[in-house]
Amino acid sequence: MHDHPCHQHRPGQHTDQCLTGDCGFCGTSLTDVASGECRACLRIVCENCDAGYQSDLGPICHPCTPPAPTRWTRGEGQEEYRLCIFELALTCGHLVTVALTGWYPVIVACCDRLGGTVRNSLYVPYASDIDYVDVLSERYELRPVGTSRGSARLIGRRPRTDEPCPSPYPGIDGSAGRYPARVGATWSLDGSIPKPETS
């Protein structure tokens, strides 16, 4: 995932490059169109990508907006699903914004800073632990029993700006802050090399 200019600075401190550059999703030039910041991904987006203000989510863009709730009445055959957007501070030194159904995960595969494995030319990064969690939005809806919860969707990623914080408790690793808690190399399990990324 390519880093967007809006993720190269502290939240809320947008530069001229963010405000007059391109929309964070569709690439429309922001010099001639209205724009706004999404609370979830923190990108400046054009008016076509802006979903406006929602009472339970705040200002948000269309790509970050959870799907509209299905109109079910509570009863047999339905269960409640929790739809959330989280900002997770990871031990690899990144802040990621994730949309998912349910509670936040314990680990997240984010980047290659911690190393990873290669098998059959497929690279899989080692997962990062989560230092801190910030709930950006949360809502509930009824869905038929057995509906798939789907996988977590990575909305944005940017470097952390906090300093490393040592733990006051013996035997517990401290926060990684802006730096990885550790760095690692890629291990090939079968001698193959990862396929080049295509985008």
ChimeraX attribute file (.defattr): number of C-alpha atoms within 10 A of each C-alpha:
attribute: neighborCount
match mode: 1-to-1
recipient: residues
	/A:1	10
	/A:2	7
	/A:3	11
	/A:4	18
	/A:5	19
	/A:6	23
	/A:7	21
	/A:8	16
	/A:9	14
	/A:10	12
	/A:11	14
	/A:12	12
	/A:13	11
	/A:14	18
	/A:15	13
	/A:16	9
	/A:17	11
	/A:18	21
	/A:19	20
	/A:20	15
	/A:21	17
	/A:22	19
	/A:23	25
	/A:24	23
	/A:25	15
	/A:26	11
	/A:27	11
	/A:28	17
	/A:29	16
	/A:30	21
	/A:31	13
	/A:32	9
	/A:33	13
	/A:34	11
	/A:35	20
	/A:36	21
	/A:37	22
	/A:38	25
	/A:39	19
	/A:40	25
	/A:41	27
	/A:42	22
	/A:43	26
	/A:44	27
	/A:45	30
	/A:46	25
	/A:47	16
	/A:48	15
	/A:49	21
	/A:50	22
	/A:51	19
	/A:52	17
	/A:53	13
	/A:54	10
	/A:55	7
	/A:56	10
	/A:57	20
	/A:58	15
	/A:59	18
	/A:60	24
	/A:61	27
	/A:62	15
	/A:63	15
	/A:64	23
	/A:65	17
	/A:66	18
	/A:67	9
	/A:68	7
	/A:69	12
	/A:70	10
	/A:71	9
	/A:72	13
	/A:73	10
	/A:74	13
	/A:75	9
	/A:76	8
	/A:77	11
	/A:78	16
	/A:79	15
	/A:80	12
	/A:81	17
	/A:82	14
	/A:83	19
	/A:84	21
	/A:85	29
	/A:86	23
	/A:87	22
	/A:88	23
	/A:89	27
	/A:90	29
	/A:91	29
	/A:92	30
	/A:93	27
	/A:94	23
	/A:95	25
	/A:96	21
	/A:97	24
	/A:98	24
	/A:99	24
	/A:100	20
	/A:101	20
	/A:102	16
	/A:103	13
	/A:104	20
	/A:105	14
	/A:106	10
	/A:107	15
	/A:108	21
	/A:109	15
	/A:110	23
	/A:111	18
	/A:112	19
	/A:113	22
	/A:114	21
	/A:115	17
	/A:116	18
	/A:117	19
	/A:118	19
	/A:119	15
	/A:120	13
	/A:121	16
	/A:122	14
	/A:123	20
	/A:124	18
	/A:125	20
	/A:126	21
	/A:127	20
	/A:128	24
	/A:129	20
	/A:130	19
	/A:131	18
	/A:132	12
	/A:133	16
	/A:134	12
	/A:135	15
	/A:136	18
	/A:137	17
	/A:138	18
	/A:139	14
	/A:140	13
	/A:141	17
	/A:142	18
	/A:143	19
	/A:144	16
	/A:145	12
	/A:146	9
	/A:147	10
	/A:148	9
	/A:149	12
	/A:150	9
	/A:151	9
	/A:152	16
	/A:153	13
	/A:154	18
	/A:155	18
	/A:156	22
	/A:157	23
	/A:158	22
	/A:159	20
	/A:160	24
	/A:161	15
	/A:162	13
	/A:163	11
	/A:164	17
	/A:165	12
	/A:166	13
	/A:167	11
	/A:168	9
	/A:169	8
	/A:170	8
	/A:171	7
	/A:172	9
	/A:173	12
	/A:174	16
	/A:175	24
	/A:176	24
	/A:177	23
	/A:178	20
	/A:179	20
	/A:180	19
	/A:181	19
	/A:182	13
	/A:183	11
	/A:184	13
	/A:185	13
	/A:186	18
	/A:187	16
	/A:188	17
	/A:189	12
	/A:190	11
	/A:191	11
	/A:192	14
	/A:193	17
	/A:194	16
	/A:195	11
	/A:196	9
	/A:197	5
	/A:198	4
	/A:199	4
